[in-house]
């Protein structure tokens, strides 16, 4: 997954004869902008408004020319990821190519919201961590596959729940590696559930997403380390936070106080 954002780009044209990845473009210009667009099976002009989405499939031609300053977000979704998630969800026959079609100036609030969350995490320097980014990217991919993917063959029932042994193994793995920047793939491997199913099953079982649970447990361990006299900057480093401010932000969000205020209150 690659994500870029551009602001107030001067009138010009953009052309790619064959996209290497699936492409999502979200318009963000405050005022409507006249655009001329071309893709495989589509050719036309219109007015792009904030929140309008273009979706192109890998291998497609993509062309756009605009007549006023344009702001937009571009997300490239790898075919490897979409193929993997589709296989895990058993949406397609083995070896089928995935096609999202060509959607021009589409309206889909879920796509806009998930891409916005991803963009905010990129702008923050990845403070959410790999698990947060992995989870959001897979959620977006699942939504795209279900809403716009072209399935062939039957769909089997999705797993309904994670059993007690799987859940215990997952929780033990998380607690054993709280000091690491855990990825969704790593946690899924420990639970013997595909990453695409894990987020839903884990939340059904615990009430939290894997990312929320990991942060919660990191903060619980941080409390113990702070009580033991360890400085906040060392706690942040030991628990895999990107820096002390990252620990500070999650600590205050969950407990309502900063690490320093917490230490002063227990003395």
LUMFI-38524 format. One line per field, with one value per residue: residue in three letters; residue number from 1; x, y, z of N, C-alpha, C in turn. Coordinates in steps of 0.001 Angstrom, whole numbers, m for minus. Layout:
// residues N
r: [ALA,...]
k: [NUM,...]
n.xx: [X,...]
n.yy: [Y,...]
n.zz: [Z,...]
ca.xx: [X,...]
ca.yy: [Y,...]
ca.zz: [Z,...]
c.xx: [X,...]
c.yy: [Y,...]
c.zz: [Z,...]
***
This chain:
// residues 267
r: [UNK,UNK,UNK,UNK,UNK,UNK,UNK,UNK,UNK,UNK,UNK,UNK,UNK,UNK,UNK,UNK,UNK,UNK,UNK,UNK,UNK,UNK,UNK,UNK,UNK,UNK,UNK,UNK,UNK,UNK,UNK,UNK,UNK,UNK,UNK,UNK,UNK,UNK,UNK,UNK,UNK,UNK,UNK,UNK,UNK,UNK,UNK,UNK,UNK,UNK,UNK,UNK,UNK,UNK,UNK,UNK,UNK,UNK,UNK,UNK,UNK,UNK,UNK,UNK,UNK,UNK,UNK,UNK,UNK,UNK,UNK,UNK,UNK,UNK,UNK,UNK,UNK,UNK,UNK,UNK,UNK,UNK,UNK,UNK,UNK,UNK,UNK,UNK,UNK,UNK,UNK,UNK,UNK,UNK,UNK,UNK,UNK,UNK,UNK,UNK,UNK,UNK,UNK,UNK,UNK,UNK,UNK,UNK,UNK,UNK,UNK,UNK,UNK,UNK,UNK,UNK,UNK,UNK,UNK,UNK,UNK,UNK,UNK,UNK,UNK,UNK,UNK,UNK,UNK,UNK,UNK,UNK,UNK,UNK,UNK,UNK,UNK,UNK,UNK,UNK,UNK,UNK,UNK,UNK,UNK,UNK,UNK,UNK,UNK,UNK,UNK,UNK,UNK,UNK,UNK,UNK,UNK,UNK,UNK,UNK,UNK,UNK,UNK,UNK,UNK,UNK,UNK,UNK,UNK,UNK,UNK,UNK,UNK,UNK,UNK,UNK,UNK,UNK,UNK,UNK,UNK,UNK,UNK,UNK,UNK,UNK,UNK,UNK,UNK,UNK,UNK,UNK,UNK,UNK,UNK,UNK,UNK,UNK,UNK,UNK,UNK,UNK,UNK,UNK,UNK,UNK,UNK,UNK,UNK,UNK,UNK,UNK,UNK,UNK,UNK,UNK,UNK,UNK,UNK,UNK,UNK,UNK,UNK,UNK,UNK,UNK,UNK,UNK,UNK,UNK,UNK,UNK,UNK,UNK,UNK,UNK,UNK,UNK,UNK,UNK,UNK,UNK,UNK,UNK,UNK,UNK,UNK,UNK,UNK,UNK,UNK,UNK,UNK,UNK,UNK,UNK,UNK,UNK,UNK,UNK,UNK,UNK,UNK,UNK,UNK,UNK,UNK]
k: [1,2,3,4,5,6,7,8,9,10,11,12,13,14,15,16,17,18,19,20,21,22,23,24,25,26,27,28,29,30,31,32,33,34,35,36,37,38,39,40,41,42,43,44,45,46,47,48,49,50,51,52,53,54,55,56,57,58,59,60,61,62,63,64,65,66,67,68,69,70,71,72,73,74,75,76,77,78,79,80,81,82,83,84,85,86,87,88,89,90,91,92,93,94,95,96,97,98,99,100,101,102,103,104,105,106,107,108,109,110,111,112,113,114,115,116,117,118,119,120,121,122,123,124,125,126,127,128,129,130,131,132,133,134,135,136,137,138,139,140,141,142,143,144,145,146,147,148,149,150,151,152,153,154,155,156,157,158,159,160,161,162,163,164,165,166,167,168,169,170,171,172,173,174,175,176,177,178,179,180,181,182,183,184,185,186,187,188,189,190,191,192,193,194,195,196,197,198,199,200,201,202,203,204,205,206,207,208,209,210,211,212,213,214,215,216,217,218,219,220,221,222,223,224,225,226,227,228,229,230,231,232,233,234,235,236,237,238,239,240,241,242,243,244,245,246,247,248,249,250,251,252,253,254,255,256,257,258,259,260,261,262,263,264,265,266,267]
n.xx: [840,594,533,m307,m631,m1792,m1828,m3576,m2757,m1564,m3366,m3187,m2216,m2489,m1187,m1220,m349,m692,m1676,198,m765,m3899,m5880,m6884,m8386,m9101,m10932,m10258,m10484,m11680,m13537,m15652,m14159,m13559,m13083,m11476,m11671,m10290,m10452,m10059,m12679,m14102,m14788,m14930,m16201,m16531,m17520,m15478,m15984,m15490,m14692,m15418,m14721,m12407,m11941,m9676,m8693,m5828,m3575,m5169,m5630,m5095,m6175,m6219,m7275,m7235,m8849,m8620,m7034,m6205,m6819,m5998,m6072,m4071,m4126,m2374,m3024,m1679,m1671,m891,m1640,m4468,m5123,m4308,m6000,m8501,m8280,m8105,m10639,m12080,m13415,m13101,m12455,m9546,m6744,m8194,m8369,m8555,m10900,m11782,m13329,m14172,m14694,m15975,m15908,m17242,m19315,m18576,m18620,m17301,m14874,m13662,m13420,m11737,m9407,m8746,m8105,m5830,m4190,m3878,m2390,m35,808,1362,3678,3489,2523,553,1480,2533,527,m1859,m1893,m1834,m4282,m6201,m5681,m6336,m9046,m10053,m9455,m11045,m13578,m13571,m13371,m15750,m17687,m16999,m15441,m15064,m16475,m16003,m17437,m18390,m19185,m17950,m19113,m18109,m15750,m17282,m16570,m13798,m12134,m11715,m9131,m7652,m7948,m6720,m4080,m3491,m3640,m1610,590,592,1082,3587,5174,4940,6772,7403,6787,4127,2699,m332,m314,1510,175,m2101,m996,m247,m2718,m3797,m5595,m6813,m5471,m7428,m9783,m9265,m9500,m12291,m13137,m11566,m12445,m15107,m14733,m13335,m14185,m12580,m10488,m7568,m5460,m6385,m6448,m3734,m2570,m3920,m2908,m199,m230,m1140,1059,2913,2063,2801,5584,6179,5312,7223,9360,10658,11824,9739,10601,12207,10350,8709,10492,11047,8558,8064,6991,7012,8169,8521,6362,4468,3789,2803,523,m1253,m1437,m2675,m5058,m6302,m6246,m6722,m4879,m1498,1655,3440,1676,328,2374,2963,549,511,2477]
n.yy: [m1187,2177,5614,8872,12450,15371,18902,21632,21406,22601,23224,20512,17423,13909,10747,7247,4411,1710,597,m409,m1230,m1560,1346,4111,7197,10121,13010,16247,18971,22116,23589,22774,21189,21208,18308,16087,12739,9477,5991,2387,1452,3733,7176,10568,13782,15862,17199,17384,16897,17585,14639,12920,9842,7980,4783,2469,m510,m2676,m2745,m1280,1512,4893,8175,11662,15015,18296,21499,23445,24365,21449,19271,16215,12791,9969,6493,3527,186,m2902,m5672,m8072,m7990,m7678,m10024,m11904,m11363,m11806,m14545,m15528,m14897,m16423,m15569,m15796,m18045,m20117,m18566,m16727,m13500,m10338,m7816,m4511,m3003,98,2972,6167,9263,8375,7853,7053,6762,5137,4365,6892,7600,5542,5860,8419,8017,6408,8248,10231,8772,8336,10996,11532,10237,7532,6780,5103,2560,m615,m2570,m1131,176,m2087,m3294,m1336,m1152,m3708,m3798,m1871,m3136,m5471,m4285,m3096,m5399,m6780,m4879,m3900,m5722,m8291,m11246,m14777,m17926,m19731,m18556,m19426,m19965,m17568,m17881,m18090,m17575,m17220,m19839,m20831,m21833,m20855,m18106,m17830,m18525,m16452,m14189,m14801,m14691,m11967,m10766,m11785,m10494,m7725,m5704,m5335,m3962,m5049,m6800,m7270,m9642,m11228,m11636,m12912,m15279,m16471,m17036,m18760,m17967,m16320,m13108,m11390,m12265,m12062,m9521,m9033,m11392,m11318,m8942,m9585,m11469,m10173,m7565,m5585,m4324,m5991,m4066,m2097,m3637,m4349,m1811,m1146,m3119,m2501,m37,m839,m2348,m322,1228,m412,m445,2259,2624,1089,2778,3378,5666,7661,7913,5674,3656,4034,3306,604,m592,m379,1954,4714,7066,9125,10894,9523,7419,9066,10200,7964,7021,9111,9236,6778,6647,9149,10793,12084,10259,11391,12725,10501,9133,11038,11006,8543,8619]
n.zz: [0,m918,m204,m1026,m808,m2428,m2727,m4104,m6895,m9939,m13066,m15300,m16914,m16200,m16842,m17156,m18802,m18117,m15162,m12311,m9899,m8069,m8098,m6148,m6063,m4330,m4422,m3111,m3369,m2309,m3873,m6695,m9558,m13017,m14907,m17229,m18025,m18614,m19073,m19253,m21190,m20569,m21138,m20708,m19498,m16584,m13368,m10647,m7232,m3691,m1956,m3980,m5617,m7536,m8894,m10148,m11823,m11503,m14238,m15912,m18144,m17234,m17208,m16699,m16954,m15744,m15119,m13232,m10071,m8252,m5557,m4065,m2878,m3305,m3441,m3777,m4153,m3657,m5934,m4919,m2205,m2414,m3776,m1882,334,m855,m1372,1238,2175,518,m1812,m4505,m7246,m7247,m8642,m10126,m11597,m10007,m10358,m10009,m11535,m13207,m11665,m11702,m10136,m7825,m4894,m1650,1586,3436,2253,2013,4741,5824,4280,5049,7764,7414,6112,8072,9893,8460,8229,10865,11240,11464,14009,14927,14512,13020,13245,13404,10896,9175,9866,9140,6372,5501,6246,4493,2067,2236,2226,m341,m1937,m1348,m2089,m4655,m6030,m8543,m8265,m8833,m8939,m5922,m2592,509,3879,6294,9032,12224,14871,17160,18763,22267,22805,20633,21095,23628,22930,21201,22880,24697,23006,22290,24799,25317,23493,23784,23703,21109,17803,16843,14063,12144,10680,12122,14577,13653,12678,15064,16123,14346,12401,9519,8610,7570,8697,11369,12703,12961,14360,16679,17858,18317,20313,22378,22552,21662,19004,17592,17563,19402,21706,22060,22536,24907,26672,26621,27937,30449,31285,31259,33416,35601,35322,35675,38298,39490,39381,36990,34520,32327,29641,29292,29718,27484,25435,26062,25735,23066,21964,19699,20605,23595,23603,22164,23914,25978,24756,24319,26942,28353,26944,27561,30390,31362,32562,32491,32168,34056,35822,36756,38180,40192,41574,42851,44692]
ca.xx: [0,1301,m440,210,m1613,m1350,m2678,m3571,m1918,m1963,m3978,m2279,m2769,m1756,m1477,m508,m902,m1052,m1433,850,m1564,m5243,m5723,m8003,m8136,m10184,m10830,m10402,m10515,m12876,m14501,m15714,m13175,m13900,m12057,m11709,m11081,m10350,m10007,m10522,m14134,m14733,m14227,m15924,m15824,m17490,m17074,m15033,m16333,m14842,m15211,m15588,m13708,m12173,m11311,m9213,m8071,m4464,m3512,m5973,m5173,m5653,m5853,m7047,m6849,m8097,m8785,m8384,m6191,m6827,m6262,m6490,m5295,m3906,m3731,m2100,m3221,m977,m2446,m518,m2481,m5874,m5225,m4178,m7217,m9581,m8103,m8439,m12088,m12625,m14368,m12839,m11802,m8092,m6159,m8991,m7898,m9501,m11197,m12676,m14051,m13752,m15727,m15578,m16640,m18064,m19516,m18493,m18102,m16404,m13552,m13127,m13043,m10583,m8231,m8402,m7400,m4496,m3413,m3528,m1314,1178,1222,1875,4916,3209,2402,m355,2219,2248,m739,m2927,m1890,m2234,m5715,m6963,m5504,m7124,m10454,m10351,m9408,m12244,m14716,m13481,m13656,m17177,m18549,m16673,m14731,m15826,m16248,m16416,m17556,m19227,m18589,m18221,m19417,m16964,m15708,m18185,m15946,m12491,m12374,m11002,m7712,m7066,m7909,m5675,m2789,m3309,m3367,m280,1585,622,1731,5005,5906,4441,7856,7607,5788,3479,1887,m1533,66,2141,m851,m2963,m277,m301,m4089,m4184,m6742,m6310,m5521,m8663,m10850,m8867,m9995,m13695,m13264,m10941,m13333,m16281,m14358,m12783,m14757,m11576,m9702,m6208,m4681,m6849,m6049,m2288,m2313,m4414,m1984,1045,m439,m1173,2435,3578,1718,3618,6971,6263,5210,8513,10369,11321,11464,8772,11246,12652,9131,8313,11427,10896,7269,7956,6400,7971,8892,7812,5088,3544,3313,2028,m785,m2124,m1605,m3697,m6341,m6915,m6337,m7147,m3763,m212,2512,3957,574,73,3435,2784,m645,698,3535]
ca.yy: [0,3453,6685,10224,13523,16570,20062,22758,21108,23451,22504,19694,16115,12762,9603,5989,3485,434,712,m1566,m1598,m987,2764,4858,8638,10835,14448,17021,20401,22718,23985,21829,21402,20492,17321,15160,11481,8358,4705,1296,1394,4991,8433,11605,14918,16133,18110,16661,17581,16981,13327,12053,8783,7207,3492,1807,m1807,m2875,m3056,m331,2830,5948,9496,12737,16390,19180,22878,24351,23737,20208,18591,14840,11739,8788,5268,2379,m1055,m3932,m6851,m9177,m7908,m7949,m11455,m12648,m11188,m12487,m15983,m15818,m14798,m17388,m14855,m16088,m19313,m20019,m18100,m15685,m12128,m9456,m6605,m3606,m2204,1483,3831,7568,10177,7525,8310,5939,7372,4224,4498,8209,7595,4675,6485,9562,7485,6010,9456,10862,7994,8646,12366,11528,9472,6126,6590,3987,1305,m1517,m3274,m195,339,m3369,m3516,m415,m1504,m4917,m3422,m1204,m4144,m6308,m3482,m2976,m6701,m7098,m3899,m3605,m6817,m9175,m12628,m15882,m19102,m19609,m18070,m20267,m19212,m17088,m18401,m17325,m17146,m17773,m20686,m20434,m22154,m19892,m16798,m17883,m18499,m15109,m13277,m15140,m14172,m10509,m10409,m12171,m9605,m6353,m4755,m5246,m3290,m6228,m6653,m8094,m10965,m11983,m12033,m13884,m16550,m17055,m17479,m19710,m17376,m15402,m11707,m10747,m12646,m11878,m8287,m9232,m12449,m10857,m7950,m10303,m12221,m9330,m6226,m4659,m4781,m6337,m2854,m1501,m4509,m4222,m523,m1250,m3924,m1737,983,m1534,m2671,951,1609,m1203,4,3598,2419,557,3834,3557,6928,7507,7718,4286,2850,4159,2529,m818,m1084,m276,3195,5406,8008,9374,11569,8479,6835,10100,10367,6828,6933,10082,8883,5643,6807,10499,11530,11835,9406,12167,12912,9189,8864,11950,10634,7335,8833]
ca.zz: [0,m970,m34,m1219,m860,m3138,m2488,m5053,m8055,m11061,m14186,m16099,m17189,m15651,m17700,m16944,m19803,m17492,m13726,m11701,m8722,m8050,m7792,m5575,m6004,m3647,m4639,m1885,m3655,m1696,m4886,m7820,m10628,m14236,m15250,m18330,m17574,m19547,m18533,m20115,m21255,m20137,m21649,m20489,m18685,m15529,m12319,m9452,m5987,m2524,m1574,m5152,m5654,m8752,m8658,m11361,m11570,m11986,m15660,m16664,m18531,m16389,m17733,m16164,m17217,m14969,m15592,m12101,m9070,m7792,m4389,m4048,m2223,m4158,m2749,m4633,m3405,m4423,m6337,m4025,m1010,m2731,m4088,m626,1127,m1562,m1155,2630,2312,m437,m2654,m5906,m7533,m7250,m9895,m10761,m11479,m9320,m11118,m9290,m12510,m13324,m11068,m11831,m9251,m6973,m3517,m703,2811,4135,1639,2391,6151,6062,3669,5893,8941,6964,5818,9349,10508,7694,8575,12244,11285,11752,15453,15222,14435,11894,13450,13060,9433,8584,10104,8304,4957,5236,6308,3231,1005,2364,1768,m1797,m2544,m1211,m2748,m6046,m6678,m9420,m7814,m9691,m8083,m4741,m1353,1667,5089,7030,10394,13061,16122,17478,19936,23473,22691,19706,21751,24662,22251,20658,23990,25219,22054,22418,26063,25247,22584,23910,23436,19666,16974,16273,12856,12129,10172,13202,15545,12978,12630,16402,16413,13294,11709,8500,9046,7148,9622,12759,13308,13350,15356,17917,18469,18828,21517,23446,22554,21151,17861,18030,17817,20650,22820,22242,23188,26279,27475,26755,28966,31736,31659,31530,34788,36522,35221,36279,39742,39909,39372,35699,33846,31233,28339,29229,29565,26078,24612,26373,25258,21613,21477,18834,21463,24848,23332,21723,25173,26657,24105,24607,28391,28752,26308,28245,31845,31709,33150,31846,33005,35196,36775,37348,39159,41323,42315,43658,45673]
c.xx: [879,261,249,m945,m1029,m2347,m2472,m2610,m2447,m2548,m2939,m2969,m1870,m2171,m606,m1117,m1331,m674,m801,67,m2987,m5125,m7018,m7592,m9350,m9959,m11064,m10433,m11788,m13954,m14523,m14723,m13592,m12751,m12486,m10965,m11284,m9809,m10459,m12045,m14837,m13994,m15280,m15383,m16915,m16894,m16728,m15310,m15625,m15497,m15472,m14417,m13628,m11472,m10944,m8551,m6654,m4495,m4277,m5161,m5830,m5191,m6790,m6426,m7787,m7814,m8633,m7478,m6923,m6076,m6850,m5545,m5251,m3433,m3563,m2147,m2655,m1890,m2111,m1401,m3931,m6085,m5198,m5459,m8404,m9507,m8488,m9946,m12833,m13728,m14258,m12337,m10294,m7584,m6962,m8340,m8984,m9664,m12174,m13487,m13436,m14887,m15220,m16513,m17697,m18220,m19514,m17816,m17126,m14986,m12907,m12626,m11797,m9306,m7791,m7652,m5971,m3621,m2982,m2388,8,1709,1797,3188,4715,3072,1486,335,1758,878,m1921,m3039,m2341,m3741,m6567,m6880,m6320,m8624,m10893,m10403,m10640,m13470,m14724,m13852,m15148,m18050,m18286,m15945,m15648,m15548,m16619,m16415,m18353,m18442,m18949,m18462,m18129,m16940,m16499,m17545,m14582,m12655,m11444,m9502,m7006,m6903,m6810,m4278,m2472,m2926,m1984,817,1713,1377,3227,5812,5371,5502,8104,6503,5062,2682,669,m1218,672,1111,m1771,m2306,m340,m1684,m4607,m5486,m6180,m6413,m6837,m9836,m10551,m9492,m11429,m13827,m12697,m11846,m14588,m15977,m13955,m13442,m13813,m10963,m8326,m5367,m5086,m6399,m4553,m1957,m2755,m3425,m627,911,m530,230,3203,3292,2613,5072,7159,6184,6533,9648,11067,10890,10583,9453,11772,11469,8695,9193,11224,9620,7040,7200,7451,8776,8041,6457,4026,2949,2389,614,m1737,m2407,m2734,m5057,m7055,m7152,m6753,m6074,m2501,602,3048,2881,232,1092,3263,1591,m439,1789,2955]
c.yy: [1242,4561,8031,11221,14736,17700,21103,22540,21901,22615,21789,18376,15032,11527,8411,4950,2145,491,m568,m2084,m1109,442,3357,6319,9296,12332,15202,18519,21019,23092,22942,22207,20588,19569,16540,13884,10383,7122,3625,1235,2657,6176,9503,12744,15180,17101,17294,17507,16907,15660,12404,11076,8192,5905,2884,491,m1850,m3301,m2081,874,3847,7305,10518,14085,17313,20633,23907,23655,22557,19649,17186,13937,10550,7612,4156,1119,m2204,m5104,m8041,m9185,m8254,m9417,m12287,m12566,m11893,m13992,m16369,m15803,m15753,m16765,m15241,m17516,m19100,m19581,m17026,m14317,m11290,m8184,m5766,m2744,m812,2336,5263,8437,9431,8168,7089,6461,6458,4308,5805,8183,6752,5256,7691,9108,7069,7230,10155,10110,8246,10013,12445,10770,8026,5835,5419,2638,434,m2181,m2401,m39,m936,m3571,m2623,m791,m2731,m4638,m2769,m2213,m5034,m5556,m3367,m4284,m7015,m6162,m3797,m4729,m7667,m10613,m13635,m17131,m18784,m18993,m19036,m19398,m18796,m17718,m17495,m16835,m17796,m18615,m20288,m20687,m21181,m18525,m16763,m17800,m17121,m14128,m13536,m14583,m12655,m10107,m10734,m11177,m8173,m5316,m4562,m4446,m4373,m5890,m7567,m9506,m11829,m12488,m13079,m15255,m17249,m17609,m18497,m19277,m16426,m13967,m11019,m11084,m12238,m10646,m8472,m10245,m12014,m9850,m8600,m10972,m11322,m7962,m5170,m5212,m5209,m5113,m2217,m2319,m4372,m2919,m563,m1994,m3238,m696,341,m1887,m1397,1413,881,m730,1382,3502,1904,1562,4059,4878,6675,7257,6296,3339,2852,3288,1030,m1394,m839,930,3958,6442,8259,10029,10569,7769,7806,10182,9226,6691,7873,9746,7778,5889,8209,11338,11220,10874,10144,12365,11604,8880,9749,11537,9432,7499,9342]
c.zz: [0,m975,m176,m1178,m1552,m2897,m3584,m6215,m9248,m12198,m15041,m16415,m16594,m16437,m17316,m17882,m19217,m16014,m13181,m10502,m8926,m7522,m7250,m5499,m5353,m3819,m3332,m2102,m3072,m2703,m6019,m8916,m11846,m14626,m16489,m17986,m18599,m18841,m19505,m20067,m20831,m20742,m21440,m19655,m17661,m14531,m11085,m8216,m4816,m2132,m2745,m5243,m7051,m8361,m10009,m10977,m12120,m13451,m16529,m17107,m17611,m16914,m17090,m16526,m16448,m15295,m14478,m11107,m8426,m6584,m4330,m3262,m3164,m3310,m3770,m3782,m4219,m4765,m5449,m2790,m1334,m3088,m2807,197,471,m1364,267,2857,1386,m1298,m4119,m6053,m7580,m8630,m10607,m10570,m10819,m10120,m10304,m10248,m12624,m12809,m11077,m10997,m8430,m5597,m2598,565,3544,3576,2075,3832,6411,5468,4499,7144,8569,6718,7101,10026,9785,8093,9981,12368,11653,13233,15811,15197,13284,12029,13062,11546,8734,8689,9215,6830,4611,5313,5007,2092,1035,1858,247,m2487,m2498,m2036,m4247,m6777,m7533,m9007,m8890,m8833,m6845,m3588,m234,2883,5793,8418,11327,14356,16268,18746,21079,23363,21749,20367,22816,24029,21707,21758,24585,24308,22199,23684,26036,24425,22616,23594,21946,18997,16182,15024,12954,11647,11263,14202,14928,12924,13989,16727,15399,12615,10671,9011,8706,8064,11055,13403,13804,14479,16707,18623,19018,20169,22676,23572,22021,19876,18366,18367,19139,21854,23105,22966,24649,27178,27628,27871,30346,32211,31977,32956,35794,36514,35850,37799,40299,39832,38052,35066,32626,29896,28185,29059,28105,25189,24821,25775,23769,21111,20673,19594,22707,24615,22866,22944,25887,26082,24440,26103,28835,28153,27082,29733,32289,32367,32362,32715,34229,36248,37483,38455,40395,42193,43208,44702,46992]
***
